[in-house]
Amino acid sequence: MAKNLVYDVQDVPKFNKMLIFALQQLLAILAATIAVPTIIGLPTQIPAAIFGAGVGTIVYQLFTKFKSPVFLGSSFAFLNSLAIATTYGYCGIVLGSIVAGLVYVVLAVIIHFAGTKWVSKLMPPVIIGPTVALIGLSLAGAAMGDIVKANGAAIHGSYNLVALLCGLVTFITVVICSTQKRYQMPKLIPFILGIVAGYVVASLFTLIGKLANIDYFKIINWQPIVNNFVDAEGKFRGITAIFNVPKFSLVQAIKELASQEFSLDIIAANAGKNPAVVPTMINGGGIAEVVIAFLPVALVVFAEHIADHKNLSSIIDKDLITEPGLKRTLLGDGVGSIAGTMFGVCPNTTYGESVGCVAITRNASVATITLTALMCLVLSFISPIMVVLQSIPSCVMGGVCLTLYGFIAVSGLKMFKDIDLSENKNLFVVSAILISGIGGLSIQIPYAFADNGAVAKFIPVTAIATALILGIVTNAILNKLEKSKLGKEKEEKAE
């Protein structure tokens, strides 16, 4: 067993314990998984996104021979690509996921024949370390923005001190449960206990707010739970209040092609971006636009894939790049992403939140991850559970993310022990990655121009991906100069 792990990769906890551990993993990845469909204007697809995450994770586990304890969920890297894809309805979403997944498959084939040495040379610790740290640091703003939000207040986006209190209760509970040494169980389920504590405190303030009519105290919005059971006229919704089939993307795409009409959620999603934008049925130009939108993003997410697996490898003390091997993790991620989007609504990726959960709980059991995936498949059909999970306020999830994102950042910083920062070469590479990434430098690739020559459409590359590219280029240039200098020195000595 790896050092400090309570459950190793192949360990199988007792079922009753594993059920609780799986629920904790689900809660850890929940906020990000449901955020993506909400951001792109398709909140009705939240159950499908959860189902798709479960499917993608199972596919990934099959390809990696159940040796990599990480969960796959909705990828934020493709948000802008998905915004373009939704212009062409669910057909555009499905096509984009296929493009993204095939990039991983092609890279896996290249690695099968060429090996992984070129990957190690392209992305050594001096690049991977600060990139992993950057992933955690770049999420800090989102977590701290959530921790002060009151979902039940009239103005959700405003700063709320009561929400901050609820978030800090969640955070402190997680910290105490994780670090106390008297009881074993709280150390294994700190996030569940933290979320329960934060939710209870938020509920008390919300009840006070409703009874005293103080909007500032209304932290939780329970209206979606009510709406799940009764309609606007107060009538019970029937079987759909208990059991409801998610709207799978592939099914929706087939309906679009058959009827040549868009569903109301796609029309609403486009109207939310720009009232003047009307969704268009996919055609040759649309196919080209979607491919251009997803292809470059998928290439740079490849680096994030490696960073996540390097990070996870350091936690479980097993090199996942060697076994099960990078080609298998890429195939699992790529095919899992395609399968996940067919059922869900967006390409998947390995989740830093899941890695952070493994790091904090020291539970690396793949059986737990697999049960989490199966749990997603089942729960996505159960309406009451879906709306209750969605009712967890942002401030409570912000308190959880304060620990999760911190562990991701620290995991990257741990890799700095293998980097000699007294060398200017390494110092410049690390500086390039951290400063450009934290500063939000982004590459915007134009692909359509207006008649006056102005850029009409562009593909944005995320700040993390841009920082990674800059780090790789900087490292390659400095390595080339170093080799050239050594070559000249050898020639001078020979003379």
Order of alpha helices (4+ residues) and beta strands (2+ residues): alpha-alpha-beta-alpha-alpha-alpha-alpha-alpha-alpha-alpha-alpha-alpha-alpha-alpha-alpha-alpha-beta-alpha-alpha-alpha-alpha-alpha-beta-beta-alpha
